[in-house]
Amino acid sequence: MIKGVDHIAIAVNSADEALSVFDNVFGLKADHIEDIPDQGVKAATIRVGDTNIEFIEPINPEGGVAKFLEKKGEGIHHICIEVDNIDEELNALAAKGVELIDKQARKGLAGMIGFLHPRATKGVLIELVQKV
């Protein structure tokens, strides 16, 4: 079952610069900053009401976020939806014929995650997360 929007991720060239902008403009401070080597990113989150904005900066020049930035520039990368049970959701989506990037959940910044392919969702990369 869908619980709500967990975060909106923005691909940036520099998470530190993005955090500075959001601090200067909105007075928002970073909640968490972490390198996630298996995803090739440095992630920084700021809390906005009941959700987060996550800035993702490539630390691997061959990774997906680096390629995204080369192709599209800085901007919204994906929307993350929190679910009760990630494995059930991924299995149910696969059974419906939804194209998945991750057929099994894996560890991510916010918990156990799985991505749906943008072709399945009108060009929007969707991440599902089950908080642990």
N, C-alpha and C positions, 0 to 999 in steps of 0.2 A: 504494500500500500504506500502511496506517495504521502509524505509528511509535509513537504514544502520545499522552497528553494533554499539550498544550503549556501551556495555562493555563485557569483558571476566572476569568471576569470578573464583578466585582461593581459594579453601578451605585450610585454614591454622590453625595450632594450636595456633598461636599468630599473630594477625594483626600487633601489634607493632614491632615484630621481622621482619615480612615480609616488613613492611615499611622501617625499618632500612636497610635491605639488598638492596632494590631498591633505597634508597637514596645513600648508599655507592657505589653501582655498577654503577648506571645510573644518580645520582644526581636528582632523582625525589622525590618530596615532596607530602605529603597527601593533597588532596583538601578538603576532607570531611570525618569525622568519626562519626558514629552514631550507637547506640544500636537499634536493631529492635526486640523487645521482641516477637511479634507474629510470627516471623520467627525463633526465637531462635538464632540470630546471632548478632555479632558486625561487622559492615561493614566499610571498609575504602577504599576510592578511590584515585587513582592518574591518572592524565590526561596524555595521550600519544597521541599526534597529535589530531585527530578527535574523539578518543574513550577514554575509561577508562579501567583501570585494577582495579577490585574490589576484595579486600581480605575479605573473610568471615571467621570469627572465631566463633565457637559455644559458646553460653552463656547458652544454655540449653543442658545438657548432654544426654537428651532423644530425641533431635531434629534431623532433617534430616541431617544437616551438621555434627553433632557429629557422627552419624552413618556412613556417607560417609567416614569421616576420619578414623574411626575404621576399615572399610572394605578395603578402597583403599589407605589411607594415603594422604598426602598433594598433591595437584595438581589441574588441571583444573576441575572445578565443573560444570559450564554451560557457554553458550554463550547467550548474550541478544541482540535481534534485535529490533530496534525502528520501530514502525508502526504509521500510521496516526490515526487509529481508532481501539483501542484494542477490543471493543465489536464486531465490524464488522469482524475483523480478527478471533477471537475465534469462532464466529458463522459460518463463511465460512469454517474454518478448521473442525469443528464438522460436518458440512454438507458433507464434503469430507470423513468422517469416520476417521479422525485423532484422535488418543487417546490423550485426554487432562487431565492434572492434575487439572487445574482450568477451570471450565466451565463458570465462570464469573470473570471479572477483580476484582482485589483487590489492595489495596494501598501497594506500595513498596517503596524502597529507591529512585528510579529514577522517579517514577510516578505511574500510574495505570499499573499493571502487570498481566500476566497470563503465566503459564508454560505448555509446551507440554510434554507428557510422552516420555522418552528416547526410548521406544520401537517403537515410531512412526518416529524417526529420527536417525536410525542406531546407537543407544546407546548414543547419545548426548542429554543432557538435554538442552532444548531451552526455554528461557524466552522471552516473548514479552513485550514491554513497550510502553506506550503512555505517553509522557512527559506532565506534567500539569503545 
